[in-house]
Amino acid sequence: MLNRLISLFAGKQHNPAAVALYKCIVEQARQPDFYTHHGVPDSLDGRFDMIVLHTFLVMRRLRTIASQAAGQLSQDLFDLLFADMDSNLREIGVGDLGVGKRVKKMAQAFYGRVEAYEAGLTATGLSPSGNLVEIIEIPNHPWFLAVQFHPEFKSKPHQPHPLFAGFVEAALVRQADRGRAMV
C-alpha cells in the first residue's frame, strides 16, 4: 500500500513532508487494533473513516500553528487524501466516469465528519505554552472530560484532584436526578 502511494505521487511535485506525513496517517489509520478490538468495520467505509479521522486530527493540529507553511501542509494533506481516494477507486475497478462522482461524495463525507468532529470536541485546557490541547470536553454532556495529563498523581485520599471531585459530584447529581425521575 505505502509503496503504491510513493509511486502514485512520484510523477508529481508534492511536498515531501506532506507525503511522509500522509504515509504516517495511513499507517496509523490501518492499525489492526481499530478493526479487531475497537469496533471499526474492516471495510472500505471503515478504513475511509479512520483515514479521515486521523487526517482531521493532524490538520486540526496544524491550524494551531500560525504560519503559511502549516496552512500549505494542511492543504497538501487534503490533496493527497483525495488523490489517494481517486487512485483506490480506480484500483477497485470504478470507471473514469464514476470516479469523479464518488470522490465528490467522499469530499462531502469528509466535510460532514469534520463538522461533527469539531462540534464534538471543545478544547477547554491548553498546555502552559498554549500550543497543545490538554483537556477536551463534549458540549452539553453531563460530564465528559479527556485529559492529556495525570491528575491521579496530584490526588490524596482526603484531597482529590478537582477532576475527580468534579466527576464524583456530577455522578451524585445524576443519581439524585434519576431518583427524582423515578418518584
PyMOL CGO cylinders between C-alpha atoms (Angstrom):
from pymol import cmd
from pymol.cgo import CYLINDER

trace = [
    CYLINDER, 0.00, 0.00, 0.00, 2.63, 2.56, 1.01, 0.3, 1, 1, 1, 1, 1, 1,
    CYLINDER, 2.63, 2.56, 1.01, 4.80, 1.68, -1.97, 0.3, 1, 1, 1, 1, 1, 1,
    CYLINDER, 4.80, 1.68, -1.97, 1.79, 2.32, -4.19, 0.3, 1, 1, 1, 1, 1, 1,
    CYLINDER, 1.79, 2.32, -4.19, 1.46, 5.73, -2.54, 0.3, 1, 1, 1, 1, 1, 1,
    CYLINDER, 1.46, 5.73, -2.54, 5.05, 6.53, -3.35, 0.3, 1, 1, 1, 1, 1, 1,
    CYLINDER, 5.05, 6.53, -3.35, 4.56, 5.56, -6.99, 0.3, 1, 1, 1, 1, 1, 1,
    CYLINDER, 4.56, 5.56, -6.99, 1.25, 7.44, -7.13, 0.3, 1, 1, 1, 1, 1, 1,
    CYLINDER, 1.25, 7.44, -7.13, 2.94, 10.68, -6.12, 0.3, 1, 1, 1, 1, 1, 1,
    CYLINDER, 2.94, 10.68, -6.12, 6.30, 10.09, -7.82, 0.3, 1, 1, 1, 1, 1, 1,
    CYLINDER, 6.30, 10.09, -7.82, 5.35, 11.82, -11.08, 0.3, 1, 1, 1, 1, 1, 1,
    CYLINDER, 5.35, 11.82, -11.08, 4.00, 14.93, -9.37, 0.3, 1, 1, 1, 1, 1, 1,
    CYLINDER, 4.00, 14.93, -9.37, 5.71, 17.65, -7.42, 0.3, 1, 1, 1, 1, 1, 1,
    CYLINDER, 5.71, 17.65, -7.42, 4.31, 17.12, -3.93, 0.3, 1, 1, 1, 1, 1, 1,
    CYLINDER, 4.31, 17.12, -3.93, 5.68, 18.49, -0.73, 0.3, 1, 1, 1, 1, 1, 1,
    CYLINDER, 5.68, 18.49, -0.73, 7.90, 15.65, 0.60, 0.3, 1, 1, 1, 1, 1, 1,
    CYLINDER, 7.90, 15.65, 0.60, 6.88, 16.48, 4.16, 0.3, 1, 1, 1, 1, 1, 1,
    CYLINDER, 6.88, 16.48, 4.16, 3.20, 16.15, 3.21, 0.3, 1, 1, 1, 1, 1, 1,
    CYLINDER, 3.20, 16.15, 3.21, 3.81, 12.80, 1.50, 0.3, 1, 1, 1, 1, 1, 1,
    CYLINDER, 3.81, 12.80, 1.50, 5.73, 11.49, 4.53, 0.3, 1, 1, 1, 1, 1, 1,
    CYLINDER, 5.73, 11.49, 4.53, 3.04, 12.77, 6.91, 0.3, 1, 1, 1, 1, 1, 1,
    CYLINDER, 3.04, 12.77, 6.91, 0.23, 11.29, 4.82, 0.3, 1, 1, 1, 1, 1, 1,
    CYLINDER, 0.23, 11.29, 4.82, 2.01, 7.92, 4.77, 0.3, 1, 1, 1, 1, 1, 1,
    CYLINDER, 2.01, 7.92, 4.77, 2.18, 8.07, 8.60, 0.3, 1, 1, 1, 1, 1, 1,
    CYLINDER, 2.18, 8.07, 8.60, -1.53, 8.95, 8.76, 0.3, 1, 1, 1, 1, 1, 1,
    CYLINDER, -1.53, 8.95, 8.76, -2.44, 5.97, 6.58, 0.3, 1, 1, 1, 1, 1, 1,
    CYLINDER, -2.44, 5.97, 6.58, -0.17, 3.66, 8.54, 0.3, 1, 1, 1, 1, 1, 1,
    CYLINDER, -0.17, 3.66, 8.54, -1.72, 4.76, 11.84, 0.3, 1, 1, 1, 1, 1, 1,
    CYLINDER, -1.72, 4.76, 11.84, -5.28, 4.54, 10.46, 0.3, 1, 1, 1, 1, 1, 1,
    CYLINDER, -5.28, 4.54, 10.46, -4.60, 0.97, 9.36, 0.3, 1, 1, 1, 1, 1, 1,
    CYLINDER, -4.60, 0.97, 9.36, -3.54, -0.26, 12.81, 0.3, 1, 1, 1, 1, 1, 1,
    CYLINDER, -3.54, -0.26, 12.81, -5.25, -3.66, 13.23, 0.3, 1, 1, 1, 1, 1, 1,
    CYLINDER, -5.25, -3.66, 13.23, -6.47, -2.84, 16.76, 0.3, 1, 1, 1, 1, 1, 1,
    CYLINDER, -6.47, -2.84, 16.76, -9.03, -0.37, 15.40, 0.3, 1, 1, 1, 1, 1, 1,
    CYLINDER, -9.03, -0.37, 15.40, -10.64, -3.15, 13.39, 0.3, 1, 1, 1, 1, 1, 1,
    CYLINDER, -10.64, -3.15, 13.39, -10.17, -6.10, 15.74, 0.3, 1, 1, 1, 1, 1, 1,
    CYLINDER, -10.17, -6.10, 15.74, -10.80, -4.55, 19.15, 0.3, 1, 1, 1, 1, 1, 1,
    CYLINDER, -10.80, -4.55, 19.15, -12.49, -1.16, 18.76, 0.3, 1, 1, 1, 1, 1, 1,
    CYLINDER, -12.49, -1.16, 18.76, -15.47, -1.87, 16.56, 0.3, 1, 1, 1, 1, 1, 1,
    CYLINDER, -15.47, -1.87, 16.56, -14.33, -0.17, 13.36, 0.3, 1, 1, 1, 1, 1, 1,
    CYLINDER, -14.33, -0.17, 13.36, -15.58, -2.27, 10.43, 0.3, 1, 1, 1, 1, 1, 1,
    CYLINDER, -15.58, -2.27, 10.43, -12.74, -3.64, 8.29, 0.3, 1, 1, 1, 1, 1, 1,
    CYLINDER, -12.74, -3.64, 8.29, -14.33, -2.35, 5.10, 0.3, 1, 1, 1, 1, 1, 1,
    CYLINDER, -14.33, -2.35, 5.10, -13.80, 0.46, 2.61, 0.3, 1, 1, 1, 1, 1, 1,
    CYLINDER, -13.80, 0.46, 2.61, -16.06, 2.71, 4.67, 0.3, 1, 1, 1, 1, 1, 1,
    CYLINDER, -16.06, 2.71, 4.67, -14.35, 1.80, 7.94, 0.3, 1, 1, 1, 1, 1, 1,
    CYLINDER, -14.35, 1.80, 7.94, -10.91, 2.44, 6.51, 0.3, 1, 1, 1, 1, 1, 1,
    CYLINDER, -10.91, 2.44, 6.51, -12.07, 5.70, 4.95, 0.3, 1, 1, 1, 1, 1, 1,
    CYLINDER, -12.07, 5.70, 4.95, -13.46, 6.81, 8.32, 0.3, 1, 1, 1, 1, 1, 1,
    CYLINDER, -13.46, 6.81, 8.32, -10.17, 6.07, 10.10, 0.3, 1, 1, 1, 1, 1, 1,
    CYLINDER, -10.17, 6.07, 10.10, -8.07, 7.87, 7.49, 0.3, 1, 1, 1, 1, 1, 1,
    CYLINDER, -8.07, 7.87, 7.49, -10.41, 10.87, 7.61, 0.3, 1, 1, 1, 1, 1, 1,
    CYLINDER, -10.41, 10.87, 7.61, -10.30, 10.93, 11.42, 0.3, 1, 1, 1, 1, 1, 1,
    CYLINDER, -10.30, 10.93, 11.42, -6.51, 10.82, 11.53, 0.3, 1, 1, 1, 1, 1, 1,
    CYLINDER, -6.51, 10.82, 11.53, -6.19, 13.40, 8.74, 0.3, 1, 1, 1, 1, 1, 1,
    CYLINDER, -6.19, 13.40, 8.74, -8.63, 15.67, 10.58, 0.3, 1, 1, 1, 1, 1, 1,
    CYLINDER, -8.63, 15.67, 10.58, -6.62, 15.42, 13.80, 0.3, 1, 1, 1, 1, 1, 1,
    CYLINDER, -6.62, 15.42, 13.80, -3.37, 16.30, 12.04, 0.3, 1, 1, 1, 1, 1, 1,
    CYLINDER, -3.37, 16.30, 12.04, -4.99, 19.16, 10.11, 0.3, 1, 1, 1, 1, 1, 1,
    CYLINDER, -4.99, 19.16, 10.11, -6.59, 20.45, 13.32, 0.3, 1, 1, 1, 1, 1, 1,
    CYLINDER, -6.59, 20.45, 13.32, -3.18, 20.49, 14.99, 0.3, 1, 1, 1, 1, 1, 1,
    CYLINDER, -3.18, 20.49, 14.99, -1.65, 22.27, 12.00, 0.3, 1, 1, 1, 1, 1, 1,
    CYLINDER, -1.65, 22.27, 12.00, -4.29, 25.02, 12.35, 0.3, 1, 1, 1, 1, 1, 1,
    CYLINDER, -4.29, 25.02, 12.35, -2.78, 25.92, 15.73, 0.3, 1, 1, 1, 1, 1, 1,
    CYLINDER, -2.78, 25.92, 15.73, 0.48, 26.82, 14.02, 0.3, 1, 1, 1, 1, 1, 1,
    CYLINDER, 0.48, 26.82, 14.02, 0.08, 30.31, 12.61, 0.3, 1, 1, 1, 1, 1, 1,
    CYLINDER, 0.08, 30.31, 12.61, 2.25, 30.06, 9.53, 0.3, 1, 1, 1, 1, 1, 1,
    CYLINDER, 2.25, 30.06, 9.53, 1.82, 29.86, 5.80, 0.3, 1, 1, 1, 1, 1, 1,
    CYLINDER, 1.82, 29.86, 5.80, 3.87, 26.64, 5.74, 0.3, 1, 1, 1, 1, 1, 1,
    CYLINDER, 3.87, 26.64, 5.74, 1.46, 24.92, 8.15, 0.3, 1, 1, 1, 1, 1, 1,
    CYLINDER, 1.46, 24.92, 8.15, -1.52, 26.07, 6.07, 0.3, 1, 1, 1, 1, 1, 1,
    CYLINDER, -1.52, 26.07, 6.07, 0.12, 24.77, 2.90, 0.3, 1, 1, 1, 1, 1, 1,
    CYLINDER, 0.12, 24.77, 2.90, 0.99, 21.46, 4.56, 0.3, 1, 1, 1, 1, 1, 1,
    CYLINDER, 0.99, 21.46, 4.56, -2.64, 21.07, 5.61, 0.3, 1, 1, 1, 1, 1, 1,
    CYLINDER, -2.64, 21.07, 5.61, -3.81, 21.77, 2.03, 0.3, 1, 1, 1, 1, 1, 1,
    CYLINDER, -3.81, 21.77, 2.03, -1.26, 19.32, 0.67, 0.3, 1, 1, 1, 1, 1, 1,
    CYLINDER, -1.26, 19.32, 0.67, -2.55, 16.62, 3.05, 0.3, 1, 1, 1, 1, 1, 1,
    CYLINDER, -2.55, 16.62, 3.05, -6.09, 17.24, 1.85, 0.3, 1, 1, 1, 1, 1, 1,
    CYLINDER, -6.09, 17.24, 1.85, -4.96, 17.00, -1.79, 0.3, 1, 1, 1, 1, 1, 1,
    CYLINDER, -4.96, 17.00, -1.79, -3.03, 13.79, -1.11, 0.3, 1, 1, 1, 1, 1, 1,
    CYLINDER, -3.03, 13.79, -1.11, -6.01, 12.25, 0.70, 0.3, 1, 1, 1, 1, 1, 1,
    CYLINDER, -6.01, 12.25, 0.70, -8.27, 12.72, -2.28, 0.3, 1, 1, 1, 1, 1, 1,
    CYLINDER, -8.27, 12.72, -2.28, -5.61, 11.75, -4.83, 0.3, 1, 1, 1, 1, 1, 1,
    CYLINDER, -5.61, 11.75, -4.83, -5.24, 8.53, -2.84, 0.3, 1, 1, 1, 1, 1, 1,
    CYLINDER, -5.24, 8.53, -2.84, -9.02, 8.00, -2.76, 0.3, 1, 1, 1, 1, 1, 1,
    CYLINDER, -9.02, 8.00, -2.76, -9.17, 8.57, -6.53, 0.3, 1, 1, 1, 1, 1, 1,
    CYLINDER, -9.17, 8.57, -6.53, -6.39, 6.02, -7.03, 0.3, 1, 1, 1, 1, 1, 1,
    CYLINDER, -6.39, 6.02, -7.03, -8.08, 3.48, -4.72, 0.3, 1, 1, 1, 1, 1, 1,
    CYLINDER, -8.08, 3.48, -4.72, -11.38, 3.80, -6.58, 0.3, 1, 1, 1, 1, 1, 1,
    CYLINDER, -11.38, 3.80, -6.58, -9.67, 3.19, -9.91, 0.3, 1, 1, 1, 1, 1, 1,
    CYLINDER, -9.67, 3.19, -9.91, -7.80, 0.22, -8.41, 0.3, 1, 1, 1, 1, 1, 1,
    CYLINDER, -7.80, 0.22, -8.41, -11.05, -1.48, -7.36, 0.3, 1, 1, 1, 1, 1, 1,
    CYLINDER, -11.05, -1.48, -7.36, -12.47, -1.02, -10.83, 0.3, 1, 1, 1, 1, 1, 1,
    CYLINDER, -12.47, -1.02, -10.83, -14.57, 2.13, -10.71, 0.3, 1, 1, 1, 1, 1, 1,
    CYLINDER, -14.57, 2.13, -10.71, -14.62, 3.56, -14.22, 0.3, 1, 1, 1, 1, 1, 1,
    CYLINDER, -14.62, 3.56, -14.22, -13.44, 7.02, -15.20, 0.3, 1, 1, 1, 1, 1, 1,
    CYLINDER, -13.44, 7.02, -15.20, -17.00, 8.34, -15.39, 0.3, 1, 1, 1, 1, 1, 1,
    CYLINDER, -17.00, 8.34, -15.39, -17.83, 7.18, -11.87, 0.3, 1, 1, 1, 1, 1, 1,
    CYLINDER, -17.83, 7.18, -11.87, -14.65, 8.26, -10.09, 0.3, 1, 1, 1, 1, 1, 1,
    CYLINDER, -14.65, 8.26, -10.09, -15.47, 11.97, -10.05, 0.3, 1, 1, 1, 1, 1, 1,
    CYLINDER, -15.47, 11.97, -10.05, -18.92, 11.38, -8.56, 0.3, 1, 1, 1, 1, 1, 1,
    CYLINDER, -18.92, 11.38, -8.56, -17.54, 9.03, -5.91, 0.3, 1, 1, 1, 1, 1, 1,
    CYLINDER, -17.54, 9.03, -5.91, -14.74, 11.42, -4.97, 0.3, 1, 1, 1, 1, 1, 1,
    CYLINDER, -14.74, 11.42, -4.97, -17.29, 14.24, -4.69, 0.3, 1, 1, 1, 1, 1, 1,
    CYLINDER, -17.29, 14.24, -4.69, -19.35, 12.09, -2.29, 0.3, 1, 1, 1, 1, 1, 1,
    CYLINDER, -19.35, 12.09, -2.29, -16.19, 11.30, -0.31, 0.3, 1, 1, 1, 1, 1, 1,
    CYLINDER, -16.19, 11.30, -0.31, -15.39, 15.01, -0.07, 0.3, 1, 1, 1, 1, 1, 1,
    CYLINDER, -15.39, 15.01, -0.07, -18.90, 15.70, 1.20, 0.3, 1, 1, 1, 1, 1, 1,
    CYLINDER, -18.90, 15.70, 1.20, -18.48, 12.89, 3.73, 0.3, 1, 1, 1, 1, 1, 1,
    CYLINDER, -18.48, 12.89, 3.73, -15.11, 14.34, 4.76, 0.3, 1, 1, 1, 1, 1, 1,
    CYLINDER, -15.11, 14.34, 4.76, -16.59, 17.79, 5.39, 0.3, 1, 1, 1, 1, 1, 1,
    CYLINDER, -16.59, 17.79, 5.39, -19.56, 16.29, 7.23, 0.3, 1, 1, 1, 1, 1, 1,
    CYLINDER, -19.56, 16.29, 7.23, -17.27, 14.32, 9.52, 0.3, 1, 1, 1, 1, 1, 1,
    CYLINDER, -17.27, 14.32, 9.52, -15.04, 17.34, 10.12, 0.3, 1, 1, 1, 1, 1, 1,
    CYLINDER, -15.04, 17.34, 10.12, -18.10, 19.35, 11.12, 0.3, 1, 1, 1, 1, 1, 1,
    CYLINDER, -18.10, 19.35, 11.12, -19.20, 16.60, 13.52, 0.3, 1, 1, 1, 1, 1, 1,
    CYLINDER, -19.20, 16.60, 13.52, -15.70, 16.23, 14.99, 0.3, 1, 1, 1, 1, 1, 1,
    CYLINDER, -15.70, 16.23, 14.99, -15.39, 19.98, 15.50, 0.3, 1, 1, 1, 1, 1, 1,
    CYLINDER, -15.39, 19.98, 15.50, -18.81, 20.14, 17.16, 0.3, 1, 1, 1, 1, 1, 1,
    CYLINDER, -18.81, 20.14, 17.16, -17.98, 17.19, 19.37, 0.3, 1, 1, 1, 1, 1, 1,
    CYLINDER, -17.98, 17.19, 19.37, -14.63, 18.35, 20.66, 0.3, 1, 1, 1, 1, 1, 1,
    CYLINDER, -14.63, 18.35, 20.66, -14.18, 21.51, 22.66, 0.3, 1, 1, 1, 1, 1, 1,
    CYLINDER, -14.18, 21.51, 22.66, -10.68, 22.30, 23.80, 0.3, 1, 1, 1, 1, 1, 1,
    CYLINDER, -10.68, 22.30, 23.80, -11.02, 23.67, 27.31, 0.3, 1, 1, 1, 1, 1, 1,
    CYLINDER, -11.02, 23.67, 27.31, -7.45, 23.42, 28.55, 0.3, 1, 1, 1, 1, 1, 1,
    CYLINDER, -7.45, 23.42, 28.55, -4.13, 24.13, 26.86, 0.3, 1, 1, 1, 1, 1, 1,
    CYLINDER, -4.13, 24.13, 26.86, -0.56, 23.38, 27.82, 0.3, 1, 1, 1, 1, 1, 1,
    CYLINDER, -0.56, 23.38, 27.82, 1.35, 26.18, 29.59, 0.3, 1, 1, 1, 1, 1, 1,
    CYLINDER, 1.35, 26.18, 29.59, 2.87, 27.15, 26.21, 0.3, 1, 1, 1, 1, 1, 1,
    CYLINDER, 2.87, 27.15, 26.21, -0.63, 27.34, 24.71, 0.3, 1, 1, 1, 1, 1, 1,
    CYLINDER, -0.63, 27.34, 24.71, 0.42, 25.12, 21.79, 0.3, 1, 1, 1, 1, 1, 1,
    CYLINDER, 0.42, 25.12, 21.79, -1.12, 21.79, 22.78, 0.3, 1, 1, 1, 1, 1, 1,
    CYLINDER, -1.12, 21.79, 22.78, -4.62, 20.82, 23.82, 0.3, 1, 1, 1, 1, 1, 1,
    CYLINDER, -4.62, 20.82, 23.82, -4.52, 19.11, 27.21, 0.3, 1, 1, 1, 1, 1, 1,
    CYLINDER, -4.52, 19.11, 27.21, -8.23, 18.94, 28.05, 0.3, 1, 1, 1, 1, 1, 1,
    CYLINDER, -8.23, 18.94, 28.05, -11.24, 18.34, 25.80, 0.3, 1, 1, 1, 1, 1, 1,
    CYLINDER, -11.24, 18.34, 25.80, -14.91, 18.25, 26.69, 0.3, 1, 1, 1, 1, 1, 1,
    CYLINDER, -14.91, 18.25, 26.69, -18.08, 17.30, 24.86, 0.3, 1, 1, 1, 1, 1, 1,
    CYLINDER, -18.08, 17.30, 24.86, -20.52, 20.23, 24.96, 0.3, 1, 1, 1, 1, 1, 1,
    CYLINDER, -20.52, 20.23, 24.96, -23.93, 19.57, 26.53, 0.3, 1, 1, 1, 1, 1, 1,
    CYLINDER, -23.93, 19.57, 26.53, -22.74, 16.32, 28.11, 0.3, 1, 1, 1, 1, 1, 1,
    CYLINDER, -22.74, 16.32, 28.11, -23.27, 15.88, 31.86, 0.3, 1, 1, 1, 1, 1, 1,
    CYLINDER, -23.27, 15.88, 31.86, -19.61, 15.06, 32.40, 0.3, 1, 1, 1, 1, 1, 1,
    CYLINDER, -19.61, 15.06, 32.40, -17.19, 14.09, 29.67, 0.3, 1, 1, 1, 1, 1, 1,
    CYLINDER, -17.19, 14.09, 29.67, -13.61, 15.12, 30.00, 0.3, 1, 1, 1, 1, 1, 1,
    CYLINDER, -13.61, 15.12, 30.00, -10.46, 13.76, 28.43, 0.3, 1, 1, 1, 1, 1, 1,
    CYLINDER, -10.46, 13.76, 28.43, -7.07, 14.90, 29.68, 0.3, 1, 1, 1, 1, 1, 1,
    CYLINDER, -7.07, 14.90, 29.68, -3.50, 14.59, 28.47, 0.3, 1, 1, 1, 1, 1, 1,
    CYLINDER, -3.50, 14.59, 28.47, -2.02, 14.64, 31.97, 0.3, 1, 1, 1, 1, 1, 1,
    CYLINDER, -2.02, 14.64, 31.97, -2.25, 12.55, 35.13, 0.3, 1, 1, 1, 1, 1, 1,
    CYLINDER, -2.25, 12.55, 35.13, -4.48, 14.10, 37.80, 0.3, 1, 1, 1, 1, 1, 1,
    CYLINDER, -4.48, 14.10, 37.80, -4.17, 10.96, 39.92, 0.3, 1, 1, 1, 1, 1, 1,
    CYLINDER, -4.17, 10.96, 39.92, -0.59, 11.98, 40.74, 0.3, 1, 1, 1, 1, 1, 1,
    CYLINDER, -0.59, 11.98, 40.74, -1.93, 15.16, 42.38, 0.3, 1, 1, 1, 1, 1, 1,
    CYLINDER, -1.93, 15.16, 42.38, -4.64, 13.40, 44.42, 0.3, 1, 1, 1, 1, 1, 1,
    CYLINDER, -4.64, 13.40, 44.42, -4.53, 12.35, 48.05, 0.3, 1, 1, 1, 1, 1, 1,
    CYLINDER, -4.53, 12.35, 48.05, -7.15, 10.30, 49.93, 0.3, 1, 1, 1, 1, 1, 1,
    CYLINDER, -7.15, 10.30, 49.93, -8.71, 13.38, 51.56, 0.3, 1, 1, 1, 1, 1, 1,
    CYLINDER, -8.71, 13.38, 51.56, -7.68, 15.89, 48.89, 0.3, 1, 1, 1, 1, 1, 1,
    CYLINDER, -7.68, 15.89, 48.89, -8.73, 14.60, 45.46, 0.3, 1, 1, 1, 1, 1, 1,
    CYLINDER, -8.73, 14.60, 45.46, -7.72, 16.42, 42.32, 0.3, 1, 1, 1, 1, 1, 1,
    CYLINDER, -7.72, 16.42, 42.32, -10.54, 18.76, 41.20, 0.3, 1, 1, 1, 1, 1, 1,
    CYLINDER, -10.54, 18.76, 41.20, -11.22, 16.48, 38.19, 0.3, 1, 1, 1, 1, 1, 1,
    CYLINDER, -11.22, 16.48, 38.19, -12.01, 13.54, 40.45, 0.3, 1, 1, 1, 1, 1, 1,
    CYLINDER, -12.01, 13.54, 40.45, -14.07, 15.69, 42.81, 0.3, 1, 1, 1, 1, 1, 1,
    CYLINDER, -14.07, 15.69, 42.81, -16.00, 17.08, 39.81, 0.3, 1, 1, 1, 1, 1, 1,
    CYLINDER, -16.00, 17.08, 39.81, -16.64, 13.60, 38.46, 0.3, 1, 1, 1, 1, 1, 1,
    CYLINDER, -16.64, 13.60, 38.46, -17.98, 12.33, 41.79, 0.3, 1, 1, 1, 1, 1, 1,
    CYLINDER, -17.98, 12.33, 41.79, -20.12, 15.47, 42.17, 0.3, 1, 1, 1, 1, 1, 1,
    CYLINDER, -20.12, 15.47, 42.17, -21.57, 15.03, 38.66, 0.3, 1, 1, 1, 1, 1, 1,
    CYLINDER, -21.57, 15.03, 38.66, -22.30, 11.35, 39.38, 0.3, 1, 1, 1, 1, 1, 1,
    CYLINDER, -22.30, 11.35, 39.38, -24.11, 12.24, 42.62, 0.3, 1, 1, 1, 1, 1, 1,
    CYLINDER, -24.11, 12.24, 42.62, -26.17, 14.93, 40.85, 0.3, 1, 1, 1, 1, 1, 1,
    CYLINDER, -26.17, 14.93, 40.85, -27.07, 12.47, 38.10, 0.3, 1, 1, 1, 1, 1, 1,
    CYLINDER, -27.07, 12.47, 38.10, -28.02, 9.82, 40.66, 0.3, 1, 1, 1, 1, 1, 1,
    CYLINDER, -28.02, 9.82, 40.66, -30.20, 12.33, 42.53, 0.3, 1, 1, 1, 1, 1, 1,
    CYLINDER, -30.20, 12.33, 42.53, -31.86, 13.41, 39.27, 0.3, 1, 1, 1, 1, 1, 1,
    CYLINDER, -31.86, 13.41, 39.27, -32.60, 9.79, 38.39, 0.3, 1, 1, 1, 1, 1, 1,
    CYLINDER, -32.60, 9.79, 38.39, -34.07, 9.26, 41.86, 0.3, 1, 1, 1, 1, 1, 1,
    CYLINDER, -34.07, 9.26, 41.86, -36.39, 12.24, 41.38, 0.3, 1, 1, 1, 1, 1, 1,
    CYLINDER, -36.39, 12.24, 41.38, -37.41, 10.97, 37.95, 0.3, 1, 1, 1, 1, 1, 1,
    CYLINDER, -37.41, 10.97, 37.95, -38.42, 7.58, 39.43, 0.3, 1, 1, 1, 1, 1, 1,
    CYLINDER, -38.42, 7.58, 39.43, -40.72, 9.09, 42.03, 0.3, 1, 1, 1, 1, 1, 1,
]
cmd.load_cgo(trace, "trace")
